[in-house]
Amino acid sequence: MATFNSLVSLLHQPKLISSKSPVSLFNRNPTITCSVHQQPPTLTQKLQNLNSEFKSLPEAISRVKRLLHYADLLPPLDSCSRTEGNRVTGCAVRVWLEVKMDENGVMRFRMDSDSEIAKGFCYCLFLLLDGSKPEEVFSVGAEELSELSIGVHVRGNSRVNTWQNVLITMQKKTKELIERRRNTRFHGNQGCLSNRL
C-alpha cells in the first residue's frame, strides 16, 4: 500500500509530470502522456478554412503561388487513368478525374491536369471532398468556393470554369456511380429471386 501511495504522491507533483514519456512504475520520475483524439474536420469547417486561407491572400500572385504549392501536394493519378472517359469537359486545359466509392461508402477522387494551376485547384477540391459521403459531395455549390478566384482572368474566366467544371464532374460521376451500384444490387437481387422460383 505504501508503494501505491508513494506513486500517487509523485504523480501529484507538477514538476515531475511531463507529456513526453509514458508512466513507468520502474522509473523514479514517473510521467504521464495524454493523447487527445480529435475528430476530423467537417466539410463545413474545411470549406471555411479554405475560403479563409484564400481570402487572407489579397494579391493574385500570392494566390497563384499557393495553388502552385498545392499542385505539388496532389496525389498522383496513374497514367493509365488519363483516358478520354476520365476527361473533365469544358476546361481550357486537360483535367482527368477518377471517381470511386470505397467499402465504407465514402467517395475517393484522383485527379490530374496538364496545368499546374488547375492541379492546385484540383488539390483544393480533393482536400475538401476526398473521403466524403456522397450527400456531402452533392451539397457543395460553386458559390461556396467563391474565394478560390485568383483574380487572373484569361479566356473569359477559364480558371474559374476549370474548378467549377471539375466540381460539377465530381458530383456527376458520384451520382452515376451510385446509380450503377443501385442497379447492380437490384439486378443481383433479381437473380437471387429467379433462382428461388
Contacts in CASP RR format, 6 or more apart in sequence:
PFRMAT RR
TARGET T0000
AUTHOR 0000-0000-0000
METHOD contacts of the structure
MODEL  1
MATFNSLVSLLHQPKLISSKSPVSLFNRNPTITCSVHQQPPTLTQKLQNL
NSEFKSLPEAISRVKRLLHYADLLPPLDSCSRTEGNRVTGCAVRVWLEVK
MDENGVMRFRMDSDSEIAKGFCYCLFLLLDGSKPEEVFSVGAEELSELSI
GVHVRGNSRVNTWQNVLITMQKKTKELIERRRNTRFHGNQGCLSNRL
7 25 0 8 1.000
7 30 0 8 1.000
10 16 0 8 1.000
10 29 0 8 1.000
10 30 0 8 1.000
11 17 0 8 1.000
11 23 0 8 1.000
11 30 0 8 1.000
11 32 0 8 1.000
16 29 0 8 1.000
16 30 0 8 1.000
16 31 0 8 1.000
17 31 0 8 1.000
17 32 0 8 1.000
18 31 0 8 1.000
18 32 0 8 1.000
19 31 0 8 1.000
19 32 0 8 1.000
19 33 0 8 1.000
19 34 0 8 1.000
20 31 0 8 1.000
20 33 0 8 1.000
21 31 0 8 1.000
21 33 0 8 1.000
22 31 0 8 1.000
22 32 0 8 1.000
22 33 0 8 1.000
23 30 0 8 1.000
23 31 0 8 1.000
23 32 0 8 1.000
23 33 0 8 1.000
24 30 0 8 1.000
24 31 0 8 1.000
41 49 0 8 1.000
43 128 0 8 1.000
43 129 0 8 1.000
43 132 0 8 1.000
43 136 0 8 1.000
43 139 0 8 1.000
43 140 0 8 1.000
46 127 0 8 1.000
46 128 0 8 1.000
47 128 0 8 1.000
47 140 0 8 1.000
47 144 0 8 1.000
47 145 0 8 1.000
50 124 0 8 1.000
50 127 0 8 1.000
50 128 0 8 1.000
50 145 0 8 1.000
50 147 0 8 1.000
50 148 0 8 1.000
51 144 0 8 1.000
51 145 0 8 1.000
51 146 0 8 1.000
51 147 0 8 1.000
51 148 0 8 1.000
52 147 0 8 1.000
53 66 0 8 1.000
54 63 0 8 1.000
54 66 0 8 1.000
54 147 0 8 1.000
54 148 0 8 1.000
55 147 0 8 1.000
57 63 0 8 1.000
57 66 0 8 1.000
60 150 0 8 1.000
60 151 0 8 1.000
60 152 0 8 1.000
63 150 0 8 1.000
63 151 0 8 1.000
64 117 0 8 1.000
64 150 0 8 1.000
64 152 0 8 1.000
67 116 0 8 1.000
67 117 0 8 1.000
67 120 0 8 1.000
67 121 0 8 1.000
67 124 0 8 1.000
67 150 0 8 1.000
68 116 0 8 1.000
68 117 0 8 1.000
68 120 0 8 1.000
70 119 0 8 1.000
70 120 0 8 1.000
70 123 0 8 1.000
70 124 0 8 1.000
70 127 0 8 1.000
71 116 0 8 1.000
71 117 0 8 1.000
71 119 0 8 1.000
71 120 0 8 1.000
71 123 0 8 1.000
73 123 0 8 1.000
74 111 0 8 1.000
74 112 0 8 1.000
74 119 0 8 1.000
74 120 0 8 1.000
74 122 0 8 1.000
74 123 0 8 1.000
74 126 0 8 1.000
75 110 0 8 1.000
75 126 0 8 1.000
76 110 0 8 1.000
76 112 0 8 1.000
77 96 0 8 1.000
77 98 0 8 1.000
77 110 0 8 1.000
77 111 0 8 1.000
77 112 0 8 1.000
78 110 0 8 1.000
81 96 0 8 1.000
81 98 0 8 1.000
81 110 0 8 1.000
81 112 0 8 1.000
82 96 0 8 1.000
82 112 0 8 1.000
83 96 0 8 1.000
86 96 0 8 1.000
86 97 0 8 1.000
86 98 0 8 1.000
87 94 0 8 1.000
87 95 0 8 1.000
87 96 0 8 1.000
87 97 0 8 1.000
88 95 0 8 1.000
88 96 0 8 1.000
88 97 0 8 1.000
88 162 0 8 1.000
88 165 0 8 1.000
88 166 0 8 1.000
88 169 0 8 1.000
89 165 0 8 1.000
89 169 0 8 1.000
90 161 0 8 1.000
90 165 0 8 1.000
91 118 0 8 1.000
91 158 0 8 1.000
91 161 0 8 1.000
91 162 0 8 1.000
91 165 0 8 1.000
91 166 0 8 1.000
92 154 0 8 1.000
92 155 0 8 1.000
92 158 0 8 1.000
92 161 0 8 1.000
92 162 0 8 1.000
93 113 0 8 1.000
93 114 0 8 1.000
93 115 0 8 1.000
93 118 0 8 1.000
93 158 0 8 1.000
93 162 0 8 1.000
94 113 0 8 1.000
94 114 0 8 1.000
94 115 0 8 1.000
95 111 0 8 1.000
95 112 0 8 1.000
95 113 0 8 1.000
95 115 0 8 1.000
95 118 0 8 1.000
95 122 0 8 1.000
95 162 0 8 1.000
95 165 0 8 1.000
95 166 0 8 1.000
96 111 0 8 1.000
96 112 0 8 1.000
96 113 0 8 1.000
97 109 0 8 1.000
97 110 0 8 1.000
97 111 0 8 1.000
97 166 0 8 1.000
97 169 0 8 1.000
97 170 0 8 1.000
97 173 0 8 1.000
98 109 0 8 1.000
98 110 0 8 1.000
98 111 0 8 1.000
99 107 0 8 1.000
99 108 0 8 1.000
99 109 0 8 1.000
99 170 0 8 1.000
99 173 0 8 1.000
99 174 0 8 1.000
99 177 0 8 1.000
100 107 0 8 1.000
100 108 0 8 1.000
100 109 0 8 1.000
100 177 0 8 1.000
101 107 0 8 1.000
101 108 0 8 1.000
101 134 0 8 1.000
101 174 0 8 1.000
101 177 0 8 1.000
101 178 0 8 1.000
101 181 0 8 1.000
102 108 0 8 1.000
102 131 0 8 1.000
105 133 0 8 1.000
105 134 0 8 1.000
106 131 0 8 1.000
106 132 0 8 1.000
106 133 0 8 1.000
107 129 0 8 1.000
107 130 0 8 1.000
107 131 0 8 1.000
107 132 0 8 1.000
107 133 0 8 1.000
107 134 0 8 1.000
107 137 0 8 1.000
107 170 0 8 1.000
107 174 0 8 1.000
108 130 0 8 1.000
108 131 0 8 1.000
109 125 0 8 1.000
109 126 0 8 1.000
109 129 0 8 1.000
109 130 0 8 1.000
109 170 0 8 1.000
111 119 0 8 1.000
111 122 0 8 1.000
111 125 0 8 1.000
111 126 0 8 1.000
111 166 0 8 1.000
112 119 0 8 1.000
112 122 0 8 1.000
113 119 0 8 1.000
113 122 0 8 1.000
113 162 0 8 1.000
115 162 0 8 1.000
117 150 0 8 1.000
117 159 0 8 1.000
118 159 0 8 1.000
118 162 0 8 1.000
118 163 0 8 1.000
118 166 0 8 1.000
121 148 0 8 1.000
121 159 0 8 1.000
121 162 0 8 1.000
121 163 0 8 1.000
121 166 0 8 1.000
122 163 0 8 1.000
122 166 0 8 1.000
124 145 0 8 1.000
124 148 0 8 1.000
124 163 0 8 1.000
125 163 0 8 1.000
125 166 0 8 1.000
125 167 0 8 1.000
125 170 0 8 1.000
128 140 0 8 1.000
129 136 0 8 1.000
129 137 0 8 1.000
129 140 0 8 1.000
129 170 0 8 1.000
134 174 0 8 1.000
134 175 0 8 1.000
134 178 0 8 1.000
137 170 0 8 1.000
137 171 0 8 1.000
137 174 0 8 1.000
138 171 0 8 1.000
138 174 0 8 1.000
138 175 0 8 1.000
140 167 0 8 1.000
140 171 0 8 1.000
141 167 0 8 1.000
142 164 0 8 1.000
142 167 0 8 1.000
142 168 0 8 1.000
145 163 0 8 1.000
145 167 0 8 1.000
148 160 0 8 1.000
148 163 0 8 1.000
149 159 0 8 1.000
149 160 0 8 1.000
150 159 0 8 1.000
152 159 0 8 1.000
153 159 0 8 1.000
153 160 0 8 1.000
END
